[in-house]
């Protein structure tokens, strides 16, 4: 199963692909250009689903940002018939920042965090599906 994972932010969106059982973090894109970036990605391979990270608070409730992300994701349906599934992204950015600090040069860390977050969302999604 080929999957696209998104960590949507107001300015930037991290993208990670799952192709033939391999996680492939992609270059972070500006959220304003997410539609065209996704169209290009979708043309390259057959995907079955788009996983969109949604931030929940400590009590697992939706936040203001959750609503914004759901609205952006709803607009993605106009470019593709792929199924969109939402997944809790609680603390993925913190984990991605930790990974970026340990593995990536300082000047590249900020842009890498979003794609690493998308990768973590996808890993957690896949782990949950295996249960």
Secondary structure, DSSP 8 states (H G I E B T S, - for coil): --EEEEEE-SSEEEEEEEETTEEEE---EEGGGHHHHHHHHHHHS---EEEEEE-B-TTS-B-HHHHHHHHHHHHHTTT---EEEEEE-TTHHHHHHHHHHHHS-HHHHHHHHHHHHHHHHHHHHHHHHH-
